[in-house]
Amino acid sequence: MDNNENQTLYNDADITRAARCLKAMSHPLRLKILCVLGNNAISVQDIVEQVGTSQSNISQHLAILREKDILGYRKEANRVYYFIDDERMLQLIRMMRDVFCSQH
């Protein structure tokens, strides 16, 4: 394949974004958060309960995932709900949940 064919097969911006997202997701606690979220919008308090660590620790990891455009959020009264807001990320998380997060 020559360079012109390579450029049509993939987009460098997409590759860069994928690498950035995979790096952010590679931390065990962040992966666990993403597995807990799946297709749902979940409050920080519920994430803390399901993941099992301190709220300050969860908040730090949520901030990293938001910074990398993996998570979106919305505020309702005094609660913040996080969700995965990119369909490609949802597909990746679904596959990762099937492989790594399923209960055996």
C-alpha positions as CSV (number, residue, x, y, z in Angstrom):
1,M,0.0,0.0,0.0
2,D,1.2,3.5,-0.8
3,N,0.8,6.5,1.5
4,N,-2.3,7.7,-0.3
5,E,-4.1,4.4,0.3
6,N,-3.1,4.5,4.0
7,Q,-4.6,7.9,4.4
8,T,-8.0,6.8,3.1
9,L,-8.1,3.8,5.5
10,Y,-7.9,5.9,8.6
11,N,-7.9,9.4,9.9
12,D,-4.9,10.6,12.0
13,A,-7.2,12.7,14.2
14,D,-9.3,9.6,15.0
15,I,-6.2,7.5,15.7
16,T,-4.9,10.2,18.0
17,R,-8.2,10.5,19.8
18,A,-8.4,6.7,20.2
19,A,-4.9,6.5,21.6
20,R,-5.7,9.3,24.1
21,C,-8.9,7.6,25.2
22,L,-7.3,4.2,25.6
23,K,-4.5,5.7,27.7
24,A,-7.1,7.4,29.9
25,M,-9.1,4.2,30.2
26,S,-6.1,2.1,31.0
27,H,-6.1,2.9,34.7
28,P,-8.0,0.1,36.6
29,L,-10.2,2.5,38.6
30,R,-11.2,4.5,35.5
31,L,-12.0,1.2,33.6
32,K,-14.1,0.1,36.5
33,I,-16.0,3.5,36.5
34,L,-16.6,3.0,32.8
35,C,-17.9,-0.5,33.3
36,V,-20.2,0.7,36.0
37,L,-21.6,3.5,33.7
38,G,-22.1,1.5,30.6
39,N,-25.1,3.1,28.8
40,N,-26.4,4.8,32.0
41,A,-26.2,8.2,33.5
42,I,-25.2,7.7,37.1
43,S,-24.7,10.1,40.0
44,V,-21.3,10.6,41.6
45,Q,-22.7,9.2,44.8
46,D,-23.9,6.0,43.1
47,I,-20.5,5.6,41.3
48,V,-18.7,5.9,44.7
49,E,-21.0,3.2,46.1
50,Q,-20.6,0.8,43.2
51,V,-16.8,1.3,42.7
52,G,-16.0,1.3,46.4
53,T,-13.5,4.2,47.0
54,S,-13.6,7.7,48.3
55,Q,-15.6,10.5,46.6
56,S,-12.5,12.6,46.2
57,N,-10.7,9.7,44.4
58,I,-13.7,9.1,42.1
59,S,-14.0,12.8,41.4
60,Q,-10.3,13.0,40.3
61,H,-10.7,10.1,37.9
62,L,-14.0,11.4,36.6
63,A,-12.3,14.7,35.9
64,I,-9.6,12.9,33.8
65,L,-12.3,11.0,31.8
66,R,-14.1,14.3,31.2
67,E,-10.9,16.1,30.2
68,K,-10.3,13.4,27.5
69,D,-13.9,13.8,26.2
70,I,-14.9,10.3,27.3
71,L,-17.6,11.4,29.7
72,G,-20.4,14.0,29.6
73,Y,-22.2,15.2,32.6
74,R,-25.4,17.0,33.7
75,K,-26.4,18.6,36.9
76,E,-29.8,18.0,38.5
77,A,-30.3,20.0,41.7
78,N,-27.3,19.1,43.9
79,R,-26.4,15.9,42.0
80,V,-24.0,15.5,39.1
81,Y,-24.7,12.6,36.7
82,Y,-22.0,11.2,34.4
83,F,-22.5,9.3,31.2
84,I,-20.5,8.1,28.2
85,D,-21.5,10.6,25.4
86,D,-19.8,9.2,22.3
87,E,-21.3,6.3,20.5
88,R,-17.8,5.0,19.5
89,M,-16.8,5.0,23.1
90,L,-20.0,3.2,24.1
91,Q,-19.3,0.5,21.5
92,L,-15.8,0.1,22.9
93,I,-17.0,0.0,26.5
94,R,-19.7,-2.6,25.6
95,M,-17.0,-4.8,24.1
96,M,-14.7,-4.3,27.1
97,R,-17.5,-5.0,29.5
98,D,-18.3,-8.2,27.7
99,V,-14.7,-9.3,27.8
100,F,-13.4,-7.9,31.1
101,C,-16.3,-6.7,33.3
102,S,-18.8,-9.5,33.1
103,Q,-19.5,-11.4,36.3
104,H,-18.4,-15.0,36.1
